[in-house]
Amino acid sequence: MKDAKQLIHELESRKDTLVQELKVLNEKESQSELNTQDSHQKYIIERELVEIMDRLTQYKFLMKT
C-alpha cells in the first residue's frame, strides 16, 4: 500500500494537471468558444478538483495527528 506522502504527491500532481486543463477551458469560455462538450468536460474537471481537494485536506489532517 502507498504511504500517505506518496498519495498526497499523486493527488497534488493530478490537481495541477486538472487546474491547467480548467485554465484552457476558462480561456475558451472567455472568448465565447466553449461548446457543449467542453462545458461538460469543465463540469467533470471541477467535480474532480473538489474531490481531490477534499481528500488532500483529509490526508493532511490525518498526518498532523
Secondary structure, 3 states (H helix, E strand, C coil): CCCHHHHHHHHHHHHHHHHHHHHHHHHHHHCCCCCHHHHHHHHHHHHHHHHHHHHHHHHHHHHHC
